[in-house]
Amino acid sequence: MDEPSITDITNNVRKCILNILNRRGNKRKLLTEELIDIIRQHFTRQGIIIEEYKLKALQSEGKLTEIKADSTKDTKHKEKNVELEQKIAADTRLIAKYKKHFQRMEDEIKELKDKLGIPALPWYEQGKDDPIET
């Protein structure tokens, strides 16, 4: 159903007013009611359009709220991600430090074994003739 334009409505109102001015009695009263009816229909249509726009505005506001909530969640996740990356960096430094320490300890143990004459074979391959009894 096509919406009448403002020009159509204005022309209808003018026509009704001219008819009202040319009539007397009951016909004048009927034409006045017809004019009121035309104006009421126009404002009703305008009211419906306004309500549709209000509904669209509310829906858009709801979507905007969802987006804000999602962005807040994303921000929190990004903050947690940054914290975890910092912890990973700190842990990586510690791991490197301890690997270096353990390597140094293994080197010292190997050096001591060489000085004491202990073979460099692992304990499980040394067999029963191990010089160090536990």
C-alpha positions in Angstrom: 0.0 0.0 0.0 1.5 3.3 -1.1 1.9 6.0 1.4 0.3 9.2 0.3 2.7 12.0 0.0 2.4 15.3 1.8 1.3 17.0 -1.4 -1.6 14.5 -1.8 -2.7 15.1 1.8 -2.4 18.9 1.4 -4.5 18.7 -1.8 -7.1 16.5 -0.1 -7.3 19.0 2.8 -7.7 21.9 0.4 -10.4 20.2 -1.5 -12.3 19.3 1.7 -12.0 22.9 3.0 -13.4 24.3 -0.3 -16.3 21.7 -0.1 -17.0 22.8 3.5 -17.1 26.4 2.5 -19.6 25.7 -0.3 -22.0 23.6 1.8 -24.5 24.3 4.5 -26.1 22.2 7.3 -25.6 18.4 7.5 -23.4 18.2 4.4 -21.0 20.8 5.9 -20.9 18.8 9.1 -20.2 15.6 7.2 -17.4 17.3 5.2 -15.9 18.7 8.4 -15.8 15.1 9.8 -14.3 13.9 6.6 -11.5 16.5 6.9 -10.9 15.5 10.5 -10.8 11.9 9.4 -8.2 12.6 6.6 -6.0 14.6 9.1 -6.4 11.8 11.7 -5.3 9.2 9.1 -2.3 11.2 8.2 -1.2 11.6 11.8 -1.9 8.0 12.5 0.4 7.0 9.6 3.0 9.4 10.9 2.6 8.0 14.4 3.1 4.5 13.0 6.2 5.6 11.1 7.5 7.3 14.2 6.9 4.1 16.3 8.7 2.1 13.6 11.7 4.4 13.9 11.6 4.2 17.6 11.6 0.4 17.4 14.6 0.5 15.0 16.4 2.9 17.3 15.8 0.6 20.3 17.0 -2.4 18.3 20.1 -0.4 17.3 20.7 0.6 20.9 20.4 -3.1 21.9 23.0 -4.1 19.3 25.3 -1.3 20.4 25.0 -2.5 24.0 25.9 -6.0 22.8 28.9 -4.7 20.9 30.0 -2.7 24.0 29.7 -5.8 26.1 31.7 -7.9 23.6 34.4 -5.2 23.4 34.6 -5.1 27.2 35.0 -8.9 27.2 37.6 -8.6 24.4 39.5 -5.9 26.4 39.5 -8.1 29.5 40.7 -11.1 27.4 43.4 -8.9 25.9 44.5 -7.7 29.4 44.7 -11.3 30.6 46.6 -12.2 27.4 49.1 -9.5 28.1 49.5 -10.7 31.7 50.0 -14.3 30.5 52.5 -13.2 27.9 54.5 -11.4 30.6 54.4 -14.5 32.8 55.5 -16.6 29.9 58.4 -14.2 29.3 59.4 -14.3 33.0 59.1 -18.1 33.0 61.2 -18.3 29.8 63.9 -16.3 31.5 63.8 -18.6 34.5 63.9 -21.7 32.4 66.9 -20.4 30.5 68.6 -19.5 33.8 68.0 -22.9 35.3 69.0 -24.7 32.1 72.3 -22.8 32.2 72.6 -23.6 35.9 71.9 -27.3 35.3 74.3 -27.4 32.4 77.0 -25.9 34.6 76.3 -28.4 37.3 76.5 -31.3 34.8 79.8 -29.9 33.5 81.1 -29.7 37.1 79.9 -33.3 37.8 81.6 -34.5 34.7 84.8 -32.7 35.6 84.7 -34.2 39.1 84.1 -37.7 37.7 87.1 -37.2 35.4 89.2 -36.1 38.4 88.0 -39.1 40.5 88.4 -41.6 37.6 84.7 -42.5 37.4 83.7 -43.7 34.0 81.4 -41.4 32.0 78.8 -44.2 31.3 75.3 -43.7 32.7 74.6 -45.5 35.9 72.3 -48.0 34.3 75.0 -49.1 31.8 77.8 -49.4 34.3 76.9 -52.8 35.5 77.9 -54.6 38.7 81.5 -53.6 38.6 80.7 -50.0 39.5 83.5 -48.6 41.7 81.0 -46.6 43.7 78.7 -48.8 45.7 75.5 -47.3 47.0 
